[in-house]
């Protein structure tokens, strides 16, 4: 199974179906054009909306074209699938809100089964949307690891590629303020600059002790 997963994510990362005569863009220009398409141009396209837990997904699908799931109207990134169905494992990618850093792998119901980090390398126009090509995969194998009462889900020191390129912590220029959070690139108004992992507790659940023995005979 692991061999199959690795082969699948490699195929999406390196196999590119070109469209004859279609314009292509590379590197930073590719990211800027894809961001503009996701945040602005896509609003003029036919789309459906669904909710993934409490997050709005804008779905853009055309016959024989990739499927797009814009998270929070694109401000929280997007899912990109060239083939497959939502309820089956399928190769795809999640692009962070900078539309440069990405995780490529096998997904099911938008949850990562196994993948690796990469960067957007090239986009080529394809009808109403784009065909994406990614750079080499890097880093350890990743999988969906949600936080819980008992775990942060992943190592707290595990670096996040989106955060690395967007913000940094350094000494403040304000006397006595010590350290502050600074951006490392130009940021649009309303753009997400970092994700904070945590376990959301509502008013009712927050009254329960965070004890794995609560409600058992050992309590």
VENLINRA-V262896 format. One line per field, one symbol per residue. ss: DSSP state (2 for helix, 1 for strand, 0 for the rest). phi: phi as a letter, one per 40 degrees, with the letter a starting at -180 (. if undefined). burial: I if it has 24 or more other ideal C-beta (glycine too) atoms within 12 Angstrom, else O. A space follows every 10 residues. Layout:
# VENLINRA-V262896
ss->???
phi->???
burial->???
This chain:
# VENLINRA-V262896
ss->0222222222 2222000000 0001112222 2222222220 2222000111 1100111111 0000001111 1222000111 1000000001 1111100000 1111111100 1111111111 1111110011 1111000111 1100000000 0000000000 2222221111 1000000011 1110000000 0000000000 0000222000 000000000
phi->.ccccccccc cccbcbccbd gccbbbfccc cccccccccb ccccccabba bbfbbcbcbb bbdgbccbbc cfggcbhabb bcagbdcbda caabbcccfb cabbicbafg bccaaacabc babbcagcba bbbbcccagc cbacbccadb acgbdccccb cccdcbbaba ccccdgcgca cbcbacbccg ccbabbcabc bccccccccc bcccgbccc
burial->OOOOIOOIIO IIIOOOOOOO OOOIIOOOOI IOIIIOIIIO OIOOOOIOOO OOOOOOIIII IOOOOIIIII IIIIIIIIII IIOOOOOOII IIIIIIIIII IIIIIIIIOI IIIIIIIIII IIIIIIOOII IIIIIOIOOO OIOOOOOOOO OOOOOOOOOI IIIOIIOOOO OOOOOOOOOO OOOOIOOOOO IIIIIOOOOO OOOOOOOOOO OOOOOOOOO
